Amino acid sequence: MKPVALVTGASAGIGVELARVFAAHGHELVLVARREDRLTTLADEIAASGRPRPVVVALDLERRDAAAMLAAELSARGLEPAFVVNNAGFGLSGPAAALSRDEQLAMIDLNVRALTELSLYFVDSLERQRGGILNVASVAAFAPGPSMAVYYASKAYVLSFSEALHRELAGRGIRVTALCPGPVQTEFQARSGMRLPSIARLLELPPRRVAQIGYDGLMRGKRVVVAGTGNKLAVALMRLIPNALLIAAVDRRTSHASGD
């Protein structure tokens, strides 16, 4: 079976840049997202650079059978993951009781359930290939998030799960890294309804830089990678502040960012 790097959410933002970074380092790719036209454009771009053309799989990962469908597609092509990059996810801004319950449950399905299933589904092939898992969390994972409660909680799960999996799978030669970016100008803000306050823009990094930091951390076998010096300082500060004060501070920031 030919080893590939499987990248979810590869139709925009950090996912596109992760695909480009993995391709630039010689990995053959499988690109997964719902928007086939965008995946095809990215695959054409990578092929035009002289790299092998990525396999495109248009798939909604919120489906309960998504992992099985993806595995069957890979098997039919003689492929198996050496790396799984769980980047697919979205957020919603506003009070949890006011937002659509169905949309928030869909967020949990994608950010938590699908990521968990894909992290575990291909463990045997990851072990054979001595590869790894890169799970995209967020600096939001380090704090409760009023006005984005479910999103922050989902990223806290990703961080906790990835750190534990890092320990569990180390003996099998599998690297597991949680990538925690701060603010990044992507489609995420538009979908979540969030507008970044001016101070948050000081912590922004371009998606390509975040992707390279994540790739480098995974290859070094790092457990957690916080992208950017400013975000590292912010996370260190969050760990020192009492939770009551931290919640209030996050509430002010997210309420302002969402326009509440």
N, C-alpha and C positions, 0 to 999 in steps of 0.2 A: 504494500500500500504506500502511495506517495504521500509524504508529509506536507501539510499545508497549515497556514495560519488562518484561523476562522475569525473574522471581524464582524461583529453585529453593530447595527446602527451606523452602517458605512455609507449612508446617503448624504450626510451633512456634518458640518462642524468637526468636533474632535475625531469622530469616527472616520471621516475622509482622510484626515491627517495621519491617523494611526495606520490606515491602509497604505498610505504613501510611504511612511517611515518603514514599515515592515517590508514593503516591496523594495525600497532602496537598500535594505540590508540583505537582500537576496532570498526572501521568503516567498514562496508561491502562496497565493491568497484565495480564500473563498469569502466573498462579500455578501452580507445578509442584511436586508432591510425590506420595507414594504414597497418603496418606490423604485421599480425596476429601471425606469429611464435614467435615474440618477446613478444607479449602480453601473449601468451599461456605459454611461459617459466616463465614469471613473475608471472602469476596466479598460476602455479604449485608450484613455490617457496613459495608464500604466504600461499598456502594451506598446504604445508609441514611443515610450522611453527606452525600449529595448528589453524590458522585463517580460516574463511569461504573462500571458493575459489571465487575469483572475477569473475564477468561476463566479457567476452571478446567480444568487438564489433569492428570488423575490418571495418573502415569507413574513407573515404577521406573527411575531413571537408571542403575542398574547394568546394565541391558540394553545389549547392544552396538549395538542399532539405535535407541536412545532418541533420539539427536539427529535422526536422519532422520525418525522418527515425529513428533517435536515440530515439525520444519520443515514437514512435510506438513500438520499440523493448523493451523499458523499460516497457511500459504499458502491453505488452503481457506477460511479466514476473512478473507482479504485483509489480513493483518497481517504486519509484519516488525519485528524488534527494533531499537530505537534504543539500548537499554541491556540488557546481559546481567549479571545479578547471580547469581554462583555461590556460593550459601550452603550448599547441600546437603553434608552430610558427617557423619561420626561418628568416635568414638574408642573404643579398648579399653584397659583398664588391666590390667597384669600382665606378667610376663616373656614375651618374644616366643616363646621355645621352649615355653612352657607353654600359651599361648593357641591357640585353633583357627586352623590355617593357612587354612582356607577363609574364616573371618570376617575375618582380616587381609588376605587377598587381595581380599575384597569391599570392605574399607575403601580399599584402593588403587584399586580400580575406581571408587569414588564420589569419593573425595577428590582423586584425581589424574587418572585417565583421563577420566572424565565431564567434569570441570572443564576439562581441556585441549580436549576435543572441542567443548564448547559455546563456549569462548573463541574458537575458530578457525572454527567452522561458519558464523557469521553476520557475518564480517568485512565482506563487501560491503555488507550492509544497514547495519551500524554506520557505515561510511564515508559512505553516502548520507545518513544521518540526522545525521551529525556527533555521534555518541553515544559510548558507552564501555562498559567492562567493569569491574565491581567483583567482585574475588575475595576471599572471606573466608578469610584465613589465621589466624594466631594469634601471640601472643608466643612460643609454643612453637617457632615457625619459627627462632628465633635460637639454639637450643641442641639438642644431642643429648638424647634423653629415655629413659634407662633406666626400665623398667617401663611405658613407653608408646612403645616404640621406633618402631613403624611409624607411629603417629599423628604424633609429632614430625617424623619424616622426611617424611611426606606434606605437612605444613604448610611445611617447609623448601622442598620442591619448589614449592608454590603461591607462596611469596614470591619465589623465584628466577625462576620462569617469568613471573610477573606483572611483575617489574622489567624483565626483558629485553623482554617484549612491549610494555611502556610505551615503550621506546626504539624498537622496530621499527615500531610503528603510529602514532607521533606524526606522521610525515609525511603520514599519510592522514587526519589530523584525528580520530583515535580516542583517547580517554582510557582509560588502564588504571591501576587503583588496587588495591593490596593492602591490605585492612583487617586489622589485627592486634589483636584484642581480647585482654584478659587474662581473668581469671575472670569468668564471667557465670552467674548462677543460671538455668539452663534445663534441658530434658530431657537435654541432653548428659551431665551428670554421672551421671544415672541409667543411661543406656545404657552409658556407659564403665565403670561400676563405680567411679568415682572420688569420693572425699569430700575436699572442700577443707579443708586445714589452716587453723587460726585466722588465721595471718599472711597467707594468701592472700586472706582475706575483706577485708582492708584495701584491696586493689586492685580489688575488685569494682565493676562499673558495671551499672546496669540495662540490659536489652536495648534499650530505646527510645533511650537515650543513645548506645549503641554504634552503632545504626543511623543516627542523625542525624550522628554524627561521620563515618561511612563515606560517607554521601550527600554531605555538605559537601566531604569530601576529593576525591571523584570529580568533583564539579562544578568544583572548583578545579584539576583536573588533577594532583593530587598523586600521586607514584609509590607511596609507602608512607604509611599512616596508622596510627599506634599509638594506640589509644583510651585516653585518661586520662593524667594527669600522672604518677601512680605507676607505671604500666606503661612510660611513656617513660623514666623514671629506671631502672627495672629492665632495660630493653633496653640502655640506655647502659652500665650496669654489666656486663651479660653480654658486651658487646663488648670490655670491658677485661680480664675475668678469663681466665687461661689455661684452655684447654679441659679439661685434666685436672681442675682444681679445679671448673670449671663442671659437668662430668659428675657428679662426686661430689655436688655440691650439689643438682643436679636429681634424682639418684638418691635422696637422702635425702627430698626433698620428695615425689616421686611414690610412693615405697615407703610412706611414712606415709599419703599420701592414699588409696592403694588398699587399705590395711589389711594389707600384707605384713609 
